[in-house]
Amino acid sequence: MIPEKTYPQHLGMNQLADEDRPREKLLQKGKNALTEAELLAILIGSGSKEENALDLAKRILSAYDNDLNELYKKSIADFKKFKGIGSVKAIGIVAALELGRRRQLAIVREKQQIKSSRDAFVIFHPILGDLAHEEFWVLYLNRSNKIIAKERISIGGVAGTIADVKIILKKAMELLASAIVLVHNHPSGNLKPSQADLNLTKKVVEAGKLMEVSTLDHLIVTDGGYYSFADEGNL
């Protein structure tokens, strides 16, 4: 992270040197030269009599420990709690953060072959990592382990979701898939598989053998990492 500069309190944006004004700095030095606070200040546009846009941006980031992942999780209502942020500014911030997430997904789509548990995690972390509820997904692969489809099987609550083995394998038959990767998230951040996770994995593995569909892995995804059944010898 680029170190933040400090300015006297209540200093207006027009009192800053040209190279320290976020918009001017972006024009002169390029987007990579800007700090997170400066980029956010551009989105905010203007501050108030008590606080310029840059100081407001710093205050917002500081409230979330300068963690962009935490910032992404916040709603329009969360941003509006900050003095100087109304609906229009909050919507702009949320939209910009969502564009960043979608860019991440676009990069992931370029990598179509699954060679390791990490490859599957990279695909699903932007989708599942910060959800407040559980979802169950399946990657359907061909004989070369290239992705045929990515399907959400079920949506649950905070504590769990139910995935139907028949639905998982019916879709595999429809797509003529040779292999699958099971994926679900734990909103709690706990990477340890539950007994229900272990039981479901066993059922899918055994049923898949009858249909010549290999279960390559089952991933539990959290915001901070993942657990691979295959890597841990639980398949």
C-alpha positions in Angstrom: 0.0 0.0 0.0 1.3 3.5 -0.9 2.0 5.5 2.3 -0.6 8.1 3.1 0.4 11.8 3.4 -0.9 13.8 6.3 -2.4 17.3 5.9 -3.4 20.0 8.4 -7.0 19.5 9.6 -9.7 21.2 7.6 -7.4 22.1 4.7 -9.5 22.5 1.6 -8.7 20.6 -1.6 -8.0 23.9 -3.4 -5.3 24.6 -0.8 -3.3 21.5 -1.6 -0.5 21.5 -4.1 -1.6 20.5 -7.6 0.4 17.2 -7.4 -1.4 16.3 -4.1 -5.0 16.9 -5.4 -6.2 13.4 -6.4 -7.6 14.3 -9.8 -4.6 16.4 -10.8 -2.3 13.7 -9.4 -4.0 11.0 -11.5 -3.6 13.2 -14.6 0.0 13.9 -14.0 1.3 10.7 -12.6 -1.2 8.0 -13.5 -3.7 5.9 -11.5 -1.0 3.7 -10.0 0.5 6.6 -8.1 -2.6 7.2 -6.1 -3.3 5.8 -2.6 -6.6 4.1 -1.8 -7.7 7.2 0.0 -7.0 9.4 -3.0 -8.9 7.0 -5.4 -11.8 7.0 -3.0 -11.7 10.8 -2.7 -12.1 11.1 -6.5 -15.3 8.9 -6.2 -16.6 11.1 -3.3 -15.9 14.2 -5.3 -16.4 16.9 -2.7 -16.4 17.1 1.1 -17.9 19.5 3.5 -17.0 22.8 5.3 -15.5 20.7 8.1 -13.7 18.1 6.0 -12.4 17.8 2.4 -13.0 14.8 0.2 -9.5 13.3 0.9 -9.9 13.5 4.7 -13.4 12.0 4.4 -12.0 9.2 2.3 -9.2 8.6 4.9 -11.8 8.5 7.7 -14.0 6.0 5.9 -11.0 3.7 5.1 -9.8 4.0 8.7 -13.2 2.9 10.0 -12.7 -0.4 8.2 -9.0 -0.8 9.1 -8.0 0.2 5.5 -9.2 -3.2 4.3 -10.7 -3.0 0.8 -12.4 -6.4 1.3 -14.3 -5.1 4.3 -15.1 -1.9 2.4 -16.6 -4.0 -0.5 -19.0 -5.7 2.0 -20.6 -2.4 3.1 -24.0 -1.3 1.9 -25.2 2.1 0.7 -26.7 2.6 4.1 -23.4 1.9 5.8 -21.7 4.6 3.7 -24.4 7.1 4.4 -23.6 6.9 8.1 -20.6 9.1 7.4 -21.2 12.8 7.4 -20.7 14.1 3.9 -21.9 10.9 2.2 -25.4 11.0 0.7 -27.2 8.5 -1.5 -25.5 9.6 -4.7 -22.0 9.4 -3.4 -22.7 6.1 -1.6 -24.1 4.6 -4.8 -21.0 5.7 -6.7 -18.7 4.0 -4.2 -20.7 0.8 -4.1 -20.8 0.7 -8.0 -17.1 1.2 -8.3 -16.3 -1.5 -5.8 -18.6 -3.9 -7.7 -16.8 -3.1 -10.9 -13.6 -4.1 -9.2 -15.1 -7.4 -8.2 -16.3 -8.1 -11.7 -12.9 -7.3 -13.2 -11.5 -10.0 -10.8 -14.1 -12.5 -12.2 -13.2 -11.5 -15.8 -9.6 -12.3 -15.1 -10.6 -15.6 -13.7 -12.6 -16.6 -16.7 -9.4 -16.5 -18.8 -8.1 -19.5 -16.9 -10.4 -22.3 -17.9 -8.5 -25.4 -16.9 -8.5 -26.7 -13.3 -5.1 -28.1 -12.4 -5.2 -27.7 -8.6 -7.5 -26.8 -5.7 -6.0 -23.3 -5.9 -7.4 -22.9 -9.4 -10.9 -23.6 -8.2 -10.5 -21.3 -5.2 -9.4 -18.4 -7.4 -12.6 -18.8 -9.3 -14.9 -19.0 -6.3 -13.4 -16.7 -3.8 -14.8 -13.5 -5.5 -18.2 -15.2 -5.6 -18.4 -16.8 -2.2 -15.7 -15.3 0.0 -17.7 -12.5 1.5 -21.3 -13.9 1.5 -23.3 -13.8 4.7 -25.2 -17.0 3.8 -24.1 -20.4 2.5 -24.3 -21.4 -1.2 -23.4 -24.7 -2.9 -21.8 -24.6 -6.4 -20.4 -27.2 -8.7 -17.8 -26.9 -11.5 -18.5 -29.3 -14.3 -15.4 -30.3 -16.3 -14.6 -32.2 -19.5 -11.9 -35.0 -19.8 -9.2 -32.3 -19.9 -10.5 -30.7 -16.7 -11.6 -27.7 -18.7 -14.7 -25.9 -17.4 -17.9 -26.7 -19.1 -20.2 -24.9 -16.7 -20.3 -23.4 -13.2 -23.6 -24.0 -11.5 -25.2 -22.9 -8.2 -27.0 -25.8 -6.8 -28.5 -24.3 -3.6 -28.8 -21.3 -1.4 -29.1 -21.6 2.4 -28.8 -19.5 5.5 -26.0 -18.6 7.8 -25.6 -22.0 9.3 -25.9 -24.2 6.2 -27.4 -25.2 2.8 -28.7 -28.5 1.4 -27.3 -29.9 -1.8 -29.1 -32.7 -3.6 -26.8 -35.4 -5.0 -29.4 -36.3 -7.7 -29.4 -32.7 -8.9 -25.6 -32.5 -8.9 -25.2 -35.6 -11.0 -28.3 -35.0 -13.3 -26.6 -31.8 -14.4 -23.4 -33.7 -15.0 -25.2 -36.1 -17.3 -26.9 -33.3 -19.2 -23.5 -31.6 -19.8 -21.7 -34.8 -20.5 -19.2 -33.9 -17.8 -16.4 -36.2 -16.9 -15.5 -34.7 -13.6 -16.8 -32.3 -11.0 -15.5 -30.0 -8.2 -17.9 -29.3 -5.3 -17.7 -25.9 -3.7 -19.5 -24.2 -0.8 -18.7 -21.4 1.6 -18.7 -21.1 5.4 -19.7 -17.5 6.3 -18.4 -18.1 9.9 -14.8 -18.3 8.5 -14.4 -21.8 10.0 -12.6 -24.0 7.5 -13.2 -27.3 9.2 -15.7 -29.5 7.3 -18.8 -30.5 9.2 -20.1 -34.1 9.4 -22.8 -33.2 6.9 -20.0 -31.9 4.5 -18.2 -35.2 4.9 -21.3 -37.3 4.4 -22.4 -35.4 1.3 -18.9 -35.6 -0.3 -18.9 -39.4 0.3 -22.3 -39.8 -1.3 -21.4 -37.7 -4.4 -18.1 -39.6 -4.8 -19.8 -43.0 -4.7 -22.8 -42.0 -6.9 -20.5 -40.4 -9.4 -18.5 -43.6 -9.8 -21.6 -45.4 -11.1 -22.0 -42.7 -13.7 -18.3 -42.4 -14.5 -18.2 -38.9 -13.2 -15.1 -38.3 -11.0 -15.3 -36.0 -8.0 -12.0 -34.2 -8.1 -12.4 -32.1 -5.0 -14.7 -30.4 -2.6 -13.7 -26.9 -1.5 -14.9 -25.0 1.6 -14.3 -21.3 0.9 -14.1 -18.4 3.3 -13.0 -14.8 3.0 -9.6 -15.8 4.4 -8.8 -19.0 2.6 -10.1 -22.5 1.7 -10.1 -26.1 2.7 -9.6 -28.8 0.0 -10.9 -32.3 0.6 -8.6 -33.7 -2.0 -5.5 -31.9 -0.5 -6.4 -33.2 2.9 -7.0 -36.8 1.8 -10.8 -36.7 2.5 -12.0 -37.9 -0.9 
